[in-house]
């Protein structure tokens, strides 16, 4: 063999070896990419593409802002009540303890749970039976609430303004108290209690079906004053702070929604969001930030709107505003239940109607830093798959309660 032939053989061997190494490395990188794609990534593009890594204002080079677990080991999830529930509230008792109160959906009894207790049980605090409660709207004190249900004979929506009497928040076995109160006007479409806990705002359809009007009154319905008149019949309403009520049209995948900020002091109304399909909102307690979800390409995404600066932040998170709650201690923090996966459908209608269900994990969005952190993977420490709704948070942001839409059971997540 000549020296020239030997050199050619060695060169060919080196080239072949290089090709083999290249494909081995490429295969390894491809497998890593698939593994990353299968992890929970709720950040899609505006079209609802759940395989995208785009998180809006945080570009691909800013993915360090996505924290996939630094807080997960600090959270702890507990099922508080297995039977269906209707409405929850956190308040602080005279012993400076967080208390979670909720209503048994079937019979209307009120229960409470002290997260700091060692008993692990929810105690009944009332024995007044009011069957088939569909909705319970609480005041921040945990003493007043509005119970809503359907009259079986007339199909009217009944709203009962109630007060809990002779109850304690000690989580000790005591004789349950009772619920007293008064019936409000029939067929109230929506009702909320102000943060101070002494007023309610209600929507009622006009008798000629030409729209609706809204009024403020005392908790018992007295001193009623009409402050809002609209040709629209169905609204979602929230009262984040005493001077501000938020009106948002009921969401649907084929309707463009509008959201207004109403000033209760001068009765002025300002549009904050508009022409957004499938619009649903959640406003923080200082009424300067709105988390809003919209529908696009058979899916949905959530963004955050800065009311003062009139800009959307561009997060584009794959969840609904109905699955989010703002912090109380820190009103710049948003907590959301975010689905692992989702099938294309007419959202949010398909979710409201029970045609679609999700398996969620819990995330935290810090609007000041832009950091987005997964704080709990549901099912990692318990045999559960939860489609979370009606999120409620304690005043110190240490506890997050939510209902499982699949069976209306109640769960508590300790955040810190």
N, C-alpha and C positions, 0 to 999 in steps of 0.2 A: 504493500500500500504506500502510495506516495505521500509526502508531507502535505501536499495540497489537498488530497482526498481526505486525509485525517482531519484537517482543519475544517473542511466542509461538514463532515459528520458531526464533529463537536458543536459547531455553530447551529446545525439543525436541531440537535438534542437540546441545546439551551433555549432555542425558540419554542420548541414543543413544551418544555418544562414551564416556560413563562406563561404560555397559553393555559396550561392546566391550572397553575396557581391563580391566574386571573379569574377563571371561571369558578374556582373554589371560593375565592373572596366575594365574587359577585353573588353567588348562591347564598353565602352566609349573610350578606347585607340584605338580600331579598327576604330571607326568613325573618330577620329582625324587623323589617318593615311591616310584615304581616302581623307579627306579635303586637307591635305598637298600635296598629290599626284596630285590633280586636279589643283593646282596652277602652274604657269609658272615655269618650271624647265628645262632650256636648256642644262643641263649638263648630257650627256650620256656617255656610255662606248664606246670602240673602235668599237664595232659592231653596233653602232647606236641605242642601246636600250634606248629609251627615258624615260623609267620608272626608270632608275637608278639614284641614287643620287651621283654617282662617278663624281668628277670634276678633275680627273687626279692628279696633284701634291698636290691638297688640299684634303686630305683623309677625310673619314667620320667624323673623330674627329675634322676636321678643317672647318666644315660647317659654323662656325662663320664668315668666310671670305666671305660668300655669303650674301650680303646686299640687302634685298628685298624691300627697299623703303625709305631710309633716304634722297634721293635726288629727289624722284618723285614729291614732292610738289613744287620743285623749277623749274621744267620744264614746258614749255608751247608750245603747238602745234598749228600751224596756216596753213591753206591752202592758198598758195600764188597765184596759178594759176590753174584754173579748166581744161583748154584745154591741150592737149598733148604738152610736151616740149621735147627739145633735148639738153641736156648739160647745166651745171651750173658752176659758179665760184664765189668765194668770193674775194673781194679785199678791200683795204682801200682807201677812197678818200682823197682829199686835206683838208677836214674838219675833218680828222681822224675818219671817220664813216665807219662801215662795210657796204658794198654794195654787194648785190646778183644780178648777171646778169644771164640771161638764154635766150634760143632761142625758139620762137614759132615754133613747129614742122611743122605746115601746111604751113606757108608763109615765115618763115625765119626771121621775125622781132626780134630784140633784145629788151628785157625788163629788167628793173632793179627794185629792191625793197630794201628800206632802213629799216632794222629791227627796228631802233631807232625812225623812224618817227611815227607820229600819224595818218597818212592818211589811212593806211591799204590797200593801193593799189600799184600795180605794174605799172610803167610808161614805155611807149614805147620810146626807145632811137634811133631807126633806122627805116627808112621807105622803105628800099630796100627789094623787094620781091624775095625770092629764095624758090620755093615750095618744100615741102616734104623732109625736112632736117631729115636724119636718125641719124646723129651724129654731135655733136659740141664739138671740142676739144679746150679748152681755154688756153691762157697764164695766168700766175699769176697776170698780171697787169690789166686784164679785158678789154684790148684794142685790142688785137690780138686773132684771133681764126681761126680754120680750119673747114669749113662747108662741110659735106659729104652727098651725095645723089646719087641715081641711075638715069642714063640717060634712059628715057623711050624708046628711039629709039634703043639704042645699048646695054642696060643693063650694060654698063660700070659704075664702081664706080668713081664718080667725086669728087675731093677734091679741094676746093677753099680756098686759104689762104687769109684771110680777115683782114682788119683793120677798126675799128670804128672811124669815123671822126665827128667832130663838135657835140659831145655829152657831157652831163653834168651828174653829180651824185648828184644832189640837190633834187631829187624827186619832183621837181616843174614842172608845166605844161610848157613845152617849145616845140619849133619846133624840131621834131626828126632829128637826123643826118643821115648819110648814111654809107653804107659799100662799101669799095673799096678793090681791091686786084687782085690776079692773080691765074689762074688755074695751079695746079700742075700736075704731070704725072698721066695719067689715071690708074685705077685699082690698086691703092695702097691698100694693104691688111690691114695694121695697120700703124698709124701715131701718134706720141706724140710730145709735145713741152717740151723743157728742163725747169727746174725751173727758170733759169735766163730769159727765154722768148725770146731768140734770135736765137735758133736753133730748127730744127725738125729732128726726126729720123723716117724713113719710111721703111716698108717692101714691096717688089715687087716680084711677082712670076716670075721666069725665063721664057724666051720665049719658051724654049723647055720642060717646065713643070717638070724639074728635081729637083726643089727645089725653094729656094728664096734667095734674097740677101737684105741686109739692108744698108742704107746710111744715112749719116748726111749731112744736107744742111742748108742754111739760110732759113728764113721763106718763102721767095718767091721761093724757090727751087734752087736758084743759089749756086755756089761753092759746088756742089754735090761730095761727097766722099764715096765710098763703103768701109765699115768697117766690114761687116759680110756676110758670105756665108754659106748656110746651105742646106742640102737635104730635110729638113722639110719645107713645104709650109705655114702652119698655126701656127702662134705664137700670144700669148698675150704679150704686151710689156708695161712697165712703166718706167718712168725716175724720180726716187725719188730725186736724187741730181745730180748736173752737172757732176760729175765724174763717175756716176753709172747708168747703164741701166739694167733692169731686164727682161730677156726673159723666158717665160714659155709656154710650148706647150699647145695648145688648149685642154680643159678638156673634157673627156668623161668617162662614167661609165665602159667601157670595155677597156680603154687604160691606160697604166702606163705613167704618165707624168714626165717631167724633168724641172727643173728651173735653170737658169744660171745667175750669176752676171758678167756683162761686164764692164770693166774699160775703159772709153773713153779717158784716158790719155795715157795708154800704150797698149791698145787694147787686154789686157789679158782677158781670160774668165775662170771663176771658177764655177763648179757645186755646188749648194747649197742644192738642193733637187732632189731626183730621185726615180724612181721605185714606184711612188705613184699614185694609181688609182684615176681618176677624179680630178687631181691636179689643183687647182686654187690658186692664191696668191695675197696678198696685202702687200706692203713693206712700212715701215715708212720712213720719210724724211731724216733720218740719215743713212739709208740703213744698219742698224745693226739688225733689227728685221723683220721677215716675218710672217704674219698671213697666214696660208695655210689650205685649206679644201681638204678633200679626200672622196672617196666613199667606203662604206662597208656595206654588207648585205642589199642592197636596201635602204640605207639611207646615211647620210653624217655627218661628224664632222669636227670641226676646231681646230687647234692647233697653237702654236706660236714657231717659230724657231729662236734661237739665232745664228746669223751668225758667230760672233766672237768666241764664245765658242763651236759652232757646236753641240748644243743640242736642242731637242724639250722639251718644258716646261710641256707638259702633261695635258693641260686644257681639251681637248676633248669636245668642246662646239658644240651643235647641230645647226650649221648655216654654211653658205657658205662664202668664202672670198669675194665674190661679194657683200655681204651685210655688209661690214665693211669698216671703214676708220680710219687711225691713226690721232692722234692729231697733230696740228701744233705747238702750244705753248708748249705742252708737248708731245714729240714724243714717250714716253713710255706708253701712254694711247691709248687703242683701243676702238672705239665705234662700236657696231654691232647691226643690226636689227636681232632679234632671233625669229624664228617661235614659236607660242604657241604649235602647233601640226603639225604632218605631216604623210602622208600615204606612205607606202613602194612603191618605184618606182625606175626607172633607173635614178638616180641623178648623175650629175647635168643636164643631157640632158633633162629630163622631165620638169624641171623648165625653162630652156632656151627656150624650144619649146612651152611653155604655157600649157602643159598638166597638170601641178600641180601648185597650187598657195598657198601662205601662209598668215597667219594673224600674224603680227610681233609685238613685243615690243622692246624697245630700252634699251640696256645694255652697261655698261662701264667696261672694263677690265684694271686694273692697273697692269702692268707687273712687277713693282718694289715691290709692297706689296703683290701681289697675290689676292687682293680684287676684287670681281666681284659684280657689283651693277646694279640692275634694276633701270633705271632713268626715264622711262616713259612707262605706259601701254596705248597703242593706243586704243582709243575707250572709255577710262574712262571719258573723258570730252567732247567728240565729237562723233557724229554718223559716225564712219569710221572704216574700216578694210583695212589695208595697207600692201601690199607685197612690201617692200622697196628695192630699188636698186639705183645705182649711188649716193652713199653718198658723200657729200662734206662738209667740215668744215671750219669755218672762222679762220683767223690767230691767234686770241686770244682764240680759242676753246669755244666761247660763243654761237655759232649758228651752228646748223647742218641741212643741207638741203638734201632732198632725193625725188626721184620720186616714185610714186605708180605704180608698174608694171602693175596693172590691167587696168588703164586708162591713164597712163603717166602724171597725174597731179603732181604739185609740192607742197611740204610741207616744212615748216620750224619749227624746234624745238629749242626753246631758252633753253639752258642748265643751265644757271646761272641767 
